[in-house]
Amino acid sequence: MNSFKYLKIIIKDEFIAIKEEFRDSKLLFVAFIVALIALFFYLDPFPNKKINIATAHQQSDWYTFAKNASLLLEERGLMTSIITSDGAIDNVDKLIHKSEGVNVAFTYGGALNQEQMDGIYSLGSVSYEPIWIFYRKSKTGEINDISNFSQLRVGLGPLKSGSYLIAKKLFELNQIDVTNNKHFISESFEELENDFIKGNLDAVVRVASAYDPEIRKFLLQPGVELFNYKYANAYQKRMSFIEAVTLPAGSIDLYEQVPKKDVELIATTASLVVRRDMHPDVQLALLMATKDVIRNSTNLFFAKRNEFPAYVDPLIQISPVAEHFYDYGPPHAARYLPFWMAGFIDRAWILLLTLLAIFYPLSKLNIKLREFRYSVKKSLHSQKFVAITERLQKTKLTELEKNELSQELSVIKDEVIRAGAPAGKEGDYFGFLYLIDSIEKEIKAN
């Protein structure tokens, strides 16, 4: 017999052994199938492909960012819609309460309370957004200390806006309670802009990007000065969601030299957040689209190329998907496969590796499963034969006892014949059958 034919026999034996194992362990087989089905549903390879992104007004950077990301997401087979809102707090409220189907939003971690943060995950920050403080130098003189604003009429924005809540924390750090100080006024952003331009306010605080139209208007407004945070690095140490940034001289208008000199600012970061029940593959698609939007953006200003997305604001818990993305990058399969399939493979491979880690060593320890089962059964039968032989030597059997033992041997013989001989054990197989016949003769002769 050549090696190829022998190998075919060995493989056939192994399949027979596996079949016998499943036949003998039906409960285990059913449990295995149920576990596979449960695992498939747990990994959930077919996500809901509808994404509703809560941003801000249509002139905002958030809206523009979402629009650019939507084009990339739709190329990946997702359906997107952009929902305008009143800003950071309204976005999270819509997200938590599933208002208008919102499942993605922009916000500031520093503006949220613990209850709001408990229901969401951060996919990371996407941009720096400074806490701008503008004031009229002609009325107030140059202001070098933030505590000086406590005696001025300062506009802070709506009570539930991110600008108001972050400004509130900033002033509280300087022992100023804006809620009980009549000089601090809360009103809509439109009213703030109008009142400041008309001179009804001495200063205004806004949290926004450098490309926000209102910020640009204030920066170019004659007689308006931008507050310089001389302790910017100290604020960064005191508030975990704050970063120190610099507005370079001439960066707003090089010809007019706006600003005239470098201005030290403090900035929070805009975070992209999702509900905690969002499918991991959709989160992966969002992260990949976000990275592509930022990589190709011409409006980075404070950020360096490829600096974002990144987990900068630790107040909002990072999504496990985002954490894996930042540590290892996107799955390699995402270059060639649809996002949902690449994500499924990325989540399933560790389970497949675990199965291989279990079965491969076992296969190395004993690849002759059928031979092993044959030896176990033979050993059990041999114990019975020893007991019968000892009984025959000690006592004289009645006809009824002889019939019972003969019947028992007949059952064993049928079982051995039905199971057949493993490859390489044919001689042992026939010797075993001969042993059964010999014992049967001894019984009759007793």
C-alpha positions as CSV (number, residue, x, y, z in Angstrom):
1,M,0.0,0.0,0.0
2,N,1.5,3.4,-1.0
3,S,1.6,6.3,1.4
4,F,-1.2,8.2,-0.3
5,K,-3.7,5.4,0.1
6,Y,-2.6,4.9,3.7
7,L,-3.2,8.6,4.4
8,K,-6.7,8.4,2.9
9,I,-7.5,5.5,5.3
10,I,-6.2,7.5,8.3
11,I,-8.3,10.6,7.3
12,K,-11.3,8.4,6.8
13,D,-10.8,6.8,10.2
14,E,-10.5,10.3,11.9
15,F,-13.8,11.4,10.3
16,I,-15.5,8.2,11.4
17,A,-14.2,8.8,15.0
18,I,-15.5,12.3,15.0
19,K,-18.9,11.1,13.8
20,E,-18.9,8.5,16.6
21,E,-17.9,11.1,19.1
22,F,-20.8,13.3,18.2
23,R,-23.2,10.3,18.1
24,D,-22.1,9.3,21.6
25,S,-22.3,13.0,22.9
26,K,-25.4,14.4,21.4
27,L,-25.9,16.9,24.2
28,L,-22.4,18.2,23.7
29,F,-23.0,18.5,20.0
30,V,-26.2,20.5,20.5
31,A,-24.5,22.7,23.0
32,F,-21.7,23.4,20.5
33,I,-24.2,24.4,17.8
34,V,-26.2,26.6,20.2
35,A,-22.9,28.3,21.3
36,L,-22.0,29.0,17.6
37,I,-25.4,30.5,17.0
38,A,-25.2,32.6,20.2
39,L,-21.8,33.8,19.2
40,F,-23.0,34.9,15.8
41,F,-25.8,36.9,17.3
42,Y,-23.5,38.4,19.9
43,L,-21.0,39.6,17.3
44,D,-24.0,41.0,15.3
45,P,-22.4,41.3,11.8
46,F,-25.2,43.3,10.2
47,P,-25.5,46.8,11.8
48,N,-28.1,49.5,11.4
49,K,-26.6,51.7,8.7
50,K,-28.5,54.9,9.5
51,I,-26.5,57.7,11.1
52,N,-28.0,60.9,12.3
53,I,-25.4,63.5,13.4
54,A,-26.3,66.4,15.7
55,T,-24.1,69.4,15.0
56,A,-24.9,73.2,15.6
57,H,-26.2,75.9,13.2
58,Q,-25.5,75.6,9.5
59,Q,-22.7,78.1,9.5
60,S,-20.8,76.2,12.2
61,D,-17.6,74.2,11.8
62,W,-19.4,71.2,13.2
63,Y,-22.0,71.3,10.5
64,T,-19.3,71.5,7.8
65,F,-17.4,68.7,9.4
66,A,-20.5,66.5,9.5
67,K,-21.2,67.3,5.8
68,N,-17.8,66.2,4.7
69,A,-17.9,63.1,6.8
70,S,-21.3,62.2,5.4
71,L,-19.9,62.0,1.9
72,L,-17.3,59.5,3.0
73,L,-19.7,57.5,5.1
74,E,-22.2,57.2,2.2
75,E,-19.3,55.9,0.0
76,R,-19.0,53.1,2.6
77,G,-22.7,52.2,2.3
78,L,-24.1,54.2,5.2
79,M,-27.1,56.5,5.2
80,T,-26.5,59.9,6.9
81,S,-28.5,62.9,7.9
82,I,-27.3,66.1,9.7
83,I,-29.5,67.6,12.4
84,T,-28.9,71.2,13.5
85,S,-29.3,72.1,17.2
86,D,-28.6,74.7,19.9
87,G,-25.1,73.4,20.5
88,A,-23.1,71.1,22.8
89,I,-25.7,70.4,25.5
90,D,-28.7,70.1,23.2
91,N,-26.7,67.6,21.1
92,V,-26.1,65.3,24.1
93,D,-29.7,65.6,25.2
94,K,-30.9,64.6,21.7
95,L,-28.4,61.7,21.8
96,I,-29.4,60.4,25.2
97,H,-33.1,60.6,24.6
98,K,-32.9,59.4,21.0
99,S,-34.6,62.6,19.9
100,E,-34.9,62.8,16.1
101,G,-33.0,59.5,15.9
102,V,-29.7,61.1,16.8
103,N,-27.0,58.6,17.4
104,V,-23.9,60.8,16.9
105,A,-23.1,64.3,18.2
106,F,-20.5,66.9,18.7
107,T,-20.0,68.3,22.2
108,Y,-17.6,69.5,24.9
109,G,-16.8,67.2,27.8
110,G,-16.2,70.2,30.1
111,A,-19.8,71.4,29.5
112,L,-21.5,68.1,30.6
113,N,-22.6,66.8,33.9
114,Q,-22.0,63.2,35.1
115,E,-25.4,62.0,34.2
116,Q,-25.0,63.1,30.6
117,M,-21.5,61.6,30.4
118,D,-22.7,58.2,31.8
119,G,-24.8,57.5,28.7
120,I,-22.3,58.2,26.0
121,Y,-18.9,57.2,24.6
122,S,-16.3,59.4,23.1
123,L,-14.8,58.6,19.7
124,G,-12.2,61.2,20.4
125,S,-11.6,64.9,19.9
126,V,-11.7,66.4,16.4
127,S,-10.5,70.0,16.9
128,Y,-9.3,72.7,19.3
129,E,-12.0,75.3,20.2
130,P,-10.6,78.2,22.3
131,I,-12.4,80.0,25.1
132,W,-12.4,83.4,23.5
133,I,-12.8,86.5,25.7
134,F,-13.3,89.7,23.7
135,Y,-13.5,93.1,25.4
136,R,-13.5,96.8,24.4
137,K,-10.2,98.2,25.3
138,S,-11.3,101.8,24.8
139,K,-13.8,101.4,27.6
140,T,-12.0,99.0,30.0
141,G,-8.3,99.6,29.3
142,E,-6.0,96.6,28.8
143,I,-7.1,93.6,31.0
144,N,-4.3,91.3,32.2
145,D,-6.1,89.4,34.8
146,I,-9.4,87.4,34.4
147,S,-10.6,88.6,37.8
148,N,-11.0,92.1,36.3
149,F,-14.0,90.9,34.3
150,S,-16.1,90.6,37.5
151,Q,-16.8,94.3,37.4
152,L,-17.7,94.5,33.7
153,R,-20.8,93.7,31.8
154,V,-19.9,90.2,30.3
155,G,-22.1,88.2,28.0
156,L,-21.9,84.4,28.4
157,G,-24.4,82.9,26.0
158,P,-27.5,80.7,26.8
159,L,-27.6,79.0,30.1
160,K,-27.6,75.5,28.5
161,S,-24.9,76.3,26.0
162,G,-21.4,74.8,26.1
163,S,-20.0,78.4,26.0
164,Y,-21.9,79.3,29.2
165,L,-21.0,76.2,31.2
166,I,-17.4,76.1,30.3
167,A,-17.1,79.9,31.0
168,K,-18.8,79.3,34.3
169,K,-16.1,76.7,35.3
170,L,-13.4,79.1,34.1
171,F,-14.6,82.0,36.3
172,E,-15.3,79.7,39.3
173,L,-11.6,78.7,39.1
174,N,-10.9,82.4,39.6
175,Q,-13.3,82.7,42.6
176,I,-16.0,84.4,40.5
177,D,-19.6,83.1,40.8
178,V,-21.3,84.1,37.5
179,T,-24.7,82.9,38.6
180,N,-24.9,85.4,41.5
181,N,-23.0,88.3,39.8
182,K,-25.3,90.7,38.1
183,H,-22.5,91.8,35.7
184,F,-22.6,88.4,33.9
185,I,-25.5,88.2,31.4
186,S,-26.9,85.1,29.7
187,E,-28.6,85.6,26.4
188,S,-28.7,84.1,22.9
189,F,-25.6,84.2,20.8
190,E,-27.3,86.5,18.3
191,E,-28.3,88.9,21.1
192,L,-24.7,88.8,22.5
193,E,-23.2,89.7,19.2
194,N,-25.6,92.6,18.6
195,D,-25.2,93.9,22.2
196,F,-21.4,93.7,22.1
197,I,-21.2,95.4,18.7
198,K,-23.5,98.2,19.9
199,G,-21.5,98.7,23.0
200,N,-24.1,97.4,25.5
201,L,-21.7,94.8,26.7
202,D,-18.1,95.3,27.8
203,A,-17.0,91.8,27.1
204,V,-18.2,88.5,25.6
205,V,-17.1,84.9,26.1
206,R,-17.5,82.3,23.3
207,V,-16.2,78.8,22.9
208,A,-15.8,78.2,19.1
209,S,-13.3,77.4,16.4
210,A,-11.0,80.0,14.8
211,Y,-13.1,79.7,11.6
212,D,-16.5,80.5,13.3
213,P,-18.0,83.6,11.5
214,E,-18.8,85.4,14.8
215,I,-15.2,84.9,16.1
216,R,-13.8,86.2,12.8
217,K,-16.1,89.3,13.1
218,F,-14.9,90.0,16.6
219,L,-11.2,89.6,15.7
220,L,-11.5,92.1,12.9
221,Q,-13.8,94.5,14.8
222,P,-12.0,97.9,15.4
223,G,-11.6,98.6,19.1
224,V,-12.1,95.0,20.2
225,E,-9.3,93.3,22.1
226,L,-8.7,89.6,22.6
227,F,-7.9,88.6,26.2
228,N,-4.4,87.1,26.5
229,Y,-4.2,84.2,29.0
230,K,-0.8,84.8,30.6
231,Y,-1.4,81.7,32.8
232,A,-2.5,79.4,29.9
233,N,-0.3,76.6,30.9
234,A,-1.5,76.8,34.5
235,Y,-5.2,76.4,33.3
236,Q,-4.1,73.4,31.3
237,K,-2.8,71.8,34.5
238,R,-5.9,72.7,36.6
239,M,-8.6,71.6,34.1
240,S,-8.2,68.2,32.4
241,F,-10.2,69.2,29.3
242,I,-8.1,72.3,28.6
243,E,-5.1,72.7,26.3
244,A,-2.9,75.8,25.9
245,V,-2.7,77.1,22.4
246,T,-1.2,80.2,20.7
247,L,-2.9,82.5,18.2
248,P,0.1,83.7,16.1
249,A,0.5,87.3,15.2
250,G,-0.9,88.1,11.7
251,S,-2.6,84.6,11.5
252,I,-6.1,86.1,11.1
253,D,-5.2,88.9,8.6
254,L,-1.5,89.0,7.6
255,Y,-1.8,92.3,5.7
256,E,-3.6,94.2,8.6
257,Q,-1.5,92.3,11.2
258,V,-4.4,90.8,13.1
259,P,-3.6,90.1,15.8
260,K,-0.7,92.5,16.3
261,K,1.2,90.0,18.5
262,D,1.0,86.4,19.6
263,V,-1.9,85.7,21.9
264,E,-1.9,82.9,24.5
265,L,-5.3,81.2,24.7
266,I,-6.8,78.2,26.4
267,A,-8.9,75.8,24.4
268,T,-11.2,72.8,25.0
269,T,-11.6,70.2,22.3
270,A,-14.8,69.3,20.4
271,S,-15.5,65.6,20.9
272,L,-17.4,63.3,18.6
273,V,-19.7,61.2,20.9
274,V,-22.1,58.3,20.4
275,R,-24.6,56.3,22.4
276,R,-23.1,53.4,24.2
277,D,-25.3,50.9,22.3
278,M,-24.1,52.0,18.9
279,H,-22.8,49.1,16.8
280,P,-19.0,48.8,17.0
281,D,-18.7,48.5,13.2
282,V,-20.6,51.8,12.7
283,Q,-18.3,53.4,15.3
284,L,-15.3,52.1,13.2
285,A,-16.7,53.6,10.0
286,L,-17.2,57.0,11.8
287,L,-13.6,56.9,13.1
288,M,-12.2,56.1,9.6
289,A,-14.3,58.9,8.0
290,T,-13.3,61.4,10.7
291,K,-9.6,60.6,10.2
292,D,-10.0,61.1,6.4
293,V,-11.9,64.4,6.8
294,I,-9.2,65.8,9.1
295,R,-6.3,64.5,7.0
296,N,-7.7,66.3,4.0
297,S,-9.0,69.4,5.7
298,T,-7.5,72.9,4.9
299,N,-9.0,74.4,8.1
300,L,-6.9,73.0,10.9
301,F,-5.5,76.3,12.3
302,F,-4.4,75.2,15.9
303,A,-4.1,71.5,15.1
304,K,-1.2,69.8,13.3
305,R,-1.9,67.5,10.4
306,N,-2.9,64.0,11.6
307,E,-3.1,65.3,15.2
308,F,-6.8,64.5,15.4
309,P,-8.9,62.4,15.9
310,A,-7.3,61.7,19.3
311,Y,-8.5,61.0,22.8
312,V,-7.7,64.4,24.4
313,D,-10.6,65.1,26.7
314,P,-10.7,62.4,29.4
315,L,-14.0,63.6,30.9
316,I,-16.1,61.4,28.5
317,Q,-15.2,57.7,28.6
318,I,-13.6,56.5,25.5
319,S,-15.3,53.9,23.4
320,P,-13.6,50.5,23.4
321,V,-13.7,50.6,19.6
322,A,-12.0,54.0,19.6
323,E,-9.4,52.8,22.1
324,H,-8.5,49.9,19.8
325,F,-8.5,52.2,16.8
326,Y,-6.0,54.6,18.4
327,D,-3.8,51.8,19.7
328,Y,-3.7,49.6,16.5
329,G,-5.3,51.6,13.7
330,P,-8.1,50.4,11.5
331,P,-8.4,46.7,10.6
332,H,-6.2,45.7,7.6
333,A,-9.3,44.1,6.0
334,A,-11.0,47.5,5.8
335,R,-8.8,48.3,2.8
336,Y,-10.4,45.6,0.8
337,L,-13.8,44.8,2.4
338,P,-17.0,46.6,3.4
339,F,-16.7,48.3,6.8
340,W,-19.1,45.9,8.5
341,M,-17.3,42.8,7.2
342,A,-13.9,44.2,8.1
343,G,-15.2,45.0,11.6
344,F,-16.8,41.6,12.0
345,I,-13.5,39.8,11.1
346,D,-11.6,42.1,13.4
347,R,-13.8,41.2,16.3
348,A,-14.1,37.5,15.5
349,W,-10.4,36.6,14.8
350,I,-9.5,36.4,18.5
351,L,-12.2,33.8,18.9
352,L,-11.0,31.8,15.9
353,L,-7.5,32.1,17.3
354,T,-8.7,30.7,20.6
355,L,-10.3,27.7,18.9
356,L,-7.0,27.0,17.0
357,A,-5.1,27.4,20.2
358,I,-7.2,24.6,21.8
359,F,-7.5,22.2,18.9
360,Y,-4.1,22.5,17.3
361,P,-2.1,21.2,20.4
362,L,-4.7,18.5,20.8
363,S,-4.2,17.4,17.2
364,K,-0.4,17.3,17.8
365,L,-0.9,15.2,21.0
366,N,-3.0,12.5,19.3
367,I,-4.1,12.6,15.7
368,K,-5.4,9.0,15.9
369,L,-8.6,9.7,17.7
370,R,-10.3,6.5,16.4
371,E,-7.4,4.4,17.7
372,F,-7.7,6.0,21.1
373,R,-11.5,5.3,21.3
374,Y,-10.9,1.7,20.2
375,S,-8.3,1.2,22.9
376,V,-10.6,2.6,25.6
377,K,-13.5,0.4,24.6
378,K,-11.2,-2.6,24.3
379,S,-9.9,-2.0,27.8
380,L,-13.5,-1.8,29.2
381,H,-14.4,-5.1,27.5
382,S,-11.2,-6.8,28.7
383,Q,-12.1,-6.0,32.3
384,K,-15.4,-7.8,31.8
385,F,-13.6,-10.8,30.2
386,V,-11.3,-11.0,33.2
387,A,-14.3,-11.0,35.6
388,I,-16.0,-13.8,33.5
389,T,-12.9,-15.9,33.4
390,E,-12.4,-15.7,37.2
391,R,-16.1,-16.6,37.7
392,L,-15.7,-19.6,35.5
393,Q,-12.8,-20.9,37.5
394,K,-14.5,-20.5,40.8
395,T,-18.0,-21.7,40.3
396,K,-20.2,-24.0,38.3
397,L,-22.7,-22.0,36.2
398,T,-26.3,-22.8,35.8
399,E,-27.8,-23.0,32.3
400,L,-29.5,-19.6,32.9
401,E,-26.2,-18.0,33.9
402,K,-24.5,-19.5,30.9
403,N,-27.2,-18.0,28.6
404,E,-26.9,-14.6,30.2
405,L,-23.1,-14.5,29.8
406,S,-23.3,-15.8,26.2
407,Q,-25.8,-13.1,25.4
408,E,-23.5,-10.4,27.0
409,L,-20.6,-11.6,24.9
410,S,-22.8,-11.6,21.8
411,V,-23.6,-7.9,22.4
412,I,-20.0,-7.1,22.8
413,K,-19.0,-9.0,19.7
414,D,-21.7,-7.2,17.6
415,E,-20.5,-3.8,18.9
416,V,-16.8,-4.6,18.0
417,I,-17.7,-5.8,14.5
418,R,-20.0,-2.8,13.9
419,A,-17.2,-0.4,15.0
420,G,-14.6,-2.1,12.8
421,A,-10.8,-1.9,13.1
422,P,-8.8,1.3,13.1
423,A,-6.0,1.5,10.5
424,G,-3.0,-0.4,11.7
425,K,-5.0,-2.4,14.3
426,E,-6.4,-5.1,12.1
427,G,-4.4,-7.9,13.7
428,D,-5.4,-6.8,17.2
429,Y,-9.0,-6.6,16.0
430,F,-9.2,-10.2,14.9
431,G,-7.3,-11.3,18.0
432,F,-10.0,-9.6,20.1
433,L,-12.8,-11.4,18.2
434,Y,-10.9,-14.7,18.7
435,L,-10.7,-14.0,22.4
436,I,-14.5,-13.5,22.6
437,D,-15.0,-16.8,20.8
438,S,-12.6,-18.6,23.2
439,I,-14.4,-17.3,26.3
440,E,-17.7,-18.3,24.8
441,K,-16.5,-21.9,24.4
442,E,-15.3,-21.9,28.0
443,I,-18.7,-20.9,29.1
444,K,-20.4,-23.7,27.2
445,A,-17.8,-26.2,28.6
446,N,-18.3,-25.1,32.2
